[in-house]
Amino acid sequence: KAADDLVERDMAAGEEDTRTVAELLISQVEFADVIVLNKVDLVSEQEADRVETLLRKLNPEAEVVRSVKGQVDLGRVVGTNRFDFDRAAEAAGWLQEINTDEGSRHHHHHHPGGGRG
């Protein structure tokens, strides 16, 4: 099984950062004002639609831009003046989904077996 925690992957912002990779990705989507859905040429139209639908559930206000080989009109992603911090800070759709599905949210803390040196 691949490491789910950022600490286990040596990607954490610090030892207190107990987020999982999924939590990091979801927060990135929720705070985004523009989401680039790249490599859409490698999946079917239906699969790209499924991913876009999921992204829109997590962040209905974001613009989703599909691209191939990272080719994106810069005007669609830079200087858009779309970001609204107050709106983004209130976005907790994924947490509501988890709480509804599981009844409560569980945090798993993993402690590395040894120090680095």
C-alpha positions, 0 to 999 in steps of 0.5 A, a space after each residue: 500500500 502506498 503511503 497515504 500521509 504526507 509525513 510518510 511520503 516526506 512531503 509534509 509542511 512540518 511534523 504537525 502536518 498530519 494531512 493525507 495526500 487525498 486531503 491535500 488534493 481536495 483542499 487544492 481543488 476547493 481553494 482553486 479558482 481555475 482548475 486545469 484538467 490536463 491530458 484529457 486526450 488520454 481518457 474517454 470523453 465520458 471519463 473526463 466528464 466524470 472527473 469534471 463532475 467530481 471537481 464541480 461538486 468539490 468546487 462549483 465556483 471554479 472554472 474547469 479548463 480542459 487541456 492536452 499536453 498542458 496547452 492552455 490559454 494563459 488568459 484563462 488561468 492567470 490574472 483572472 481575478 476570480 479568487 475569493 478567499 472568504 468563499 474558499 474558506 467557507 468551502 467545506 463540501 468534502 468534509 460535509 460529505 465525509 461526515 455524512 457518509 461516516 458519521 464522524 471524521 477519523 484522524 490517523 497519526 503516524 509516527 516515524 520509527 526513527 529520526 533522520 540524521 
